[in-house]
Amino acid sequence: MNDSLTHFVIEATFDILILFSVLTWTLIFYKIWQFMANNRQNNTFNEVFWNTQNIEQARRLPEEVFKGTQSHLAYEGLFWLDEYQRLKGKSFKYAGNPNELLEHALRGQLQKEQHTLESGLTLLASIGSTAPFVGLFGTVMGIMHAMHDITASGSTSLDVVAGPIGDALVATAIGIAVAVPAVLAYNFFLRRVKLQRMQLESFVGHFLLVADLLKE
C-alpha cells in the first residue's frame, strides 16, 4: 500500500471517529431534551386530564394540553370511544368486546410512543460497539505505516521507533474515548425508556378502568 493511500485511510479513520463523536453528543443532548420535555408535558397533561368529569369535558381540553406520550394515549382512547359509539354494529372493526378492543387500540399507540422514545438508541449502541474497532483499525494502519518508514530509514533506535508507533496508538485511544460516552448514554436512556414504558402501561390501565365512566 503506497504512502498516499495509507495517509488517506488513516485520515479517514480519524474523520469517522470525529463523526461518531459528533453524532453521539448530538444524540445525548437531543435525548436529554426529549425526555425532559416529555416528562414536563406528561405532568401538565395528567394534572388537567384526570380532573375532567366526563368525556365531553375531556374532549374540550385545549389542543396545547395534548402533548407528551401519555396525552397521545388519551387522544387515541378518546378517538376510539367516539368511533365506537358512531360505528358499533356498522363496522367489523368494532365488533367484539369493547374493553378488549379499546385496550388493543391503546397498546398499539403505546408501541408507537415507545418507538419514538427509543429513536436514536440503536445508533448509540452501534457507535459504542464499533468505535473501538475503528480506532484499532487506524492504529494497525498507523503501525504498518510507521514500520514502513522505519524500514526505509534503516534505523531501529528507540527515538525512531517510539514516536510513530505512539502516534498510531492515538487512534485506539480516540476510539475508546468515543465509545465510552456512547455506551453510558445508551444504558442510561434505555433505563429511561423502560421507566417511561412503565408509566405508559400504568396510564393505559387507569384509562381502561375509567373508560366506562368517560362514556357516560
WOPEVEN-V903232 format. One record per residue. N is the residue number from 0. RES is the residue in three letters. PHI is phi as a letter, one per 20 degrees, with the letter a starting at -180 (NA if undefined). Layout:
n:res:phi
N:RES:PHI
N:RES:PHI
//
This chain:
n:res:phi
0:MET:NA
1:ASN:f
2:ASP:f
3:SER:f
4:LEU:f
5:THR:f
6:HIS:g
7:PHE:f
8:VAL:f
9:ILE:f
10:GLU:f
11:ALA:f
12:THR:f
13:PHE:f
14:ASP:f
15:ILE:f
16:LEU:f
17:ILE:f
18:LEU:f
19:PHE:g
20:SER:f
21:VAL:f
22:LEU:f
23:THR:f
24:TRP:f
25:THR:f
26:LEU:f
27:ILE:f
28:PHE:f
29:TYR:f
30:LYS:f
31:ILE:f
32:TRP:f
33:GLN:f
34:PHE:f
35:MET:f
36:ALA:f
37:ASN:f
38:ASN:f
39:ARG:f
40:GLN:f
41:ASN:f
42:ASN:f
43:THR:f
44:PHE:f
45:ASN:f
46:GLU:f
47:VAL:e
48:PHE:f
49:TRP:f
50:ASN:e
51:THR:f
52:GLN:d
53:ASN:b
54:ILE:f
55:GLU:f
56:GLN:f
57:ALA:f
58:ARG:f
59:ARG:e
60:LEU:f
61:PRO:f
62:GLU:f
63:GLU:f
64:VAL:f
65:PHE:e
66:LYS:c
67:GLY:o
68:THR:f
69:GLN:f
70:SER:f
71:HIS:f
72:LEU:f
73:ALA:f
74:TYR:f
75:GLU:f
76:GLY:f
77:LEU:f
78:PHE:f
79:TRP:f
80:LEU:f
81:ASP:f
82:GLU:f
83:TYR:f
84:GLN:f
85:ARG:e
86:LEU:d
87:LYS:f
88:GLY:n
89:LYS:d
90:SER:c
91:PHE:f
92:LYS:f
93:TYR:d
94:ALA:e
95:GLY:p
96:ASN:f
97:PRO:f
98:ASN:f
99:GLU:f
100:LEU:f
101:LEU:f
102:GLU:f
103:HIS:f
104:ALA:f
105:LEU:f
106:ARG:f
107:GLY:f
108:GLN:f
109:LEU:f
110:GLN:f
111:LYS:f
112:GLU:f
113:GLN:f
114:HIS:f
115:THR:f
116:LEU:f
117:GLU:e
118:SER:g
119:GLY:n
120:LEU:f
121:THR:f
122:LEU:f
123:LEU:f
124:ALA:f
125:SER:f
126:ILE:f
127:GLY:f
128:SER:e
129:THR:d
130:ALA:g
131:PRO:f
132:PHE:f
133:VAL:f
134:GLY:f
135:LEU:f
136:PHE:f
137:GLY:f
138:THR:f
139:VAL:g
140:MET:f
141:GLY:f
142:ILE:f
143:MET:g
144:HIS:f
145:ALA:f
146:MET:f
147:HIS:f
148:ASP:f
149:ILE:f
150:THR:f
151:ALA:f
152:SER:f
153:GLY:m
154:SER:d
155:THR:d
156:SER:f
157:LEU:f
158:ASP:f
159:VAL:f
160:VAL:e
161:ALA:f
162:GLY:g
163:PRO:f
164:ILE:f
165:GLY:f
166:ASP:f
167:ALA:f
168:LEU:f
169:VAL:g
170:ALA:f
171:THR:f
172:ALA:f
173:ILE:f
174:GLY:g
175:ILE:f
176:ALA:f
177:VAL:f
178:ALA:f
179:VAL:g
180:PRO:f
181:ALA:f
182:VAL:f
183:LEU:f
184:ALA:f
185:TYR:g
186:ASN:f
187:PHE:f
188:PHE:f
189:LEU:f
190:ARG:f
191:ARG:f
192:VAL:f
193:LYS:f
194:LEU:f
195:GLN:f
196:ARG:f
197:MET:f
198:GLN:f
199:LEU:f
200:GLU:f
201:SER:f
202:PHE:f
203:VAL:g
204:GLY:f
205:HIS:f
206:PHE:f
207:LEU:f
208:LEU:f
209:VAL:e
210:ALA:g
211:ASP:f
212:LEU:f
213:LEU:f
214:LYS:f
215:GLU:f
//
